Amino acid sequence: MATVYTELFQKECEGRFGMTRDLVRDAIAQPDKEQRLASPGLMLILYSKKIPGSDGYLLVSTHVQGQDLMVDLAFKIKKELAEEAKTVLPFLLMQALALKFGLPVKVGDKESKFIYNEILPVTSTDIKKVVRIQNPDGRPLVSSIWVRMLQNDMGPMAQCALVFCIDMQEYSLWLARP
């Protein structure tokens, strides 16, 4: 399986935060923890690994596309956040990150900073009408929106594998603090 770095990763993680592919490659090859979420037509894999020479962690979000592992996002996680979350399990670390630095996301009637593996009733099958990010200040953000629209006897539904949106300004300020 080839590892492919998405445009999102290249722009946000490499470009904005200087995240190196070597660090990401190591976290994928030898993670401390790995978790998967399989949903019809989608496989999400998250990895966490202690960063060598640091007391922090690297959290990597990927998805499988054909025969390739697509690297979508990677975040540095300070030890303090892992300790607050009381875990280094990737999905729980991502949740802790989203709760701390996330912008509210609304899917149907549910508003949260982190939606994981849920099916929610919605009023439309148009994803642009169903998923709304609350960003009144126009802050720089990076989002992960893995939603599939379904229709059944009960009406339109949003199958949310993983939905969150990180306020990059607040996250950057936090990373810069000693």
Helices and strands as residue ranges (DSSP letters): E 2-5, H 7-8, I 9-16, H 21-29, E 33-39, E 42-50, E 57-65, E 68-77, H 79-85, H 90-101, E 105-107, E 110-112, E 114-121, H 127-130, E 131-133, E 141-152, E 155-167, H 168-176
